[in-house]
Amino acid sequence: MILIVGLGNPGPKYAENRHNVGFMAVDRIASDHAFGPWRARFQGESAEGRLGETRVTLLKPATFMNLSGQSVGEAMRYLKLPPAEVIVLHDELDLAPGKVRLKTGGGHAGHNGLRSIHQHIGEDYRRLRIGIGHPGHKDRVAGYVLSDFAKAEEAGLDDLLRGISDGAPALAAGEDARFTNAVAARTAPARNSGTRLQAPVADALEKPRSQPAPGPQQPDEPPSFADRLRALGERFR
């Protein structure tokens, strides 16, 4: 059993905010992987299901971002999980949109949701940092994270959420490389379509192989005595 927590603020006012990308990610996982219904629990909403072979509880704290640790701590204690079995999905200013990074332990870097979780369960939990980009100046951060994703970002956001959901079984199993590959397959598809030419067609499109230039023509061998005699006989017929 593991606990996957998406961070955000409750209510329709905040639903499309950049700060709520953690909520968006767990919603997509629950939908794509046929989790049970969301229920009011642990000072938030929780849903249960499986990712691959792993039993998982998803959690969206309803305590507002600054008090997220209250909800996470209650769920962790009830489920009897150590911090290492908790994965927190949250927005990350220091990553470009569409990028994700996995991390275990470390500081909260000023993120209020992580700060609260640190206070309640310590720092030894896993985090999925979901890039939202930076507005360029620290004075603009509060307004930026509490604003909605722009229309131009919607397609990229959808690809990112699909990638996180695709890789969720690997995330739950601790297979970090396989998870990041799944996200990359959605957010940075290969330029080549993947269709390779069949061998006969490929051969036909190759440049014709150069043929060796013909060597100098060899002179005919001189006629034999019998040939000369036969030719002489032909002349006097």
Beta strands, then each sheet from edge to edge (+ up, - down):
strand 1: 2-6
strand 2: 39-41
strand 3: 44-51
strand 4: 54-61
strand 5: 86-92
strand 6: 100-104
strand 7: 126-131
sheet 1: 2+ 3- 4+ 1+ 5+ 7+ 6-
end
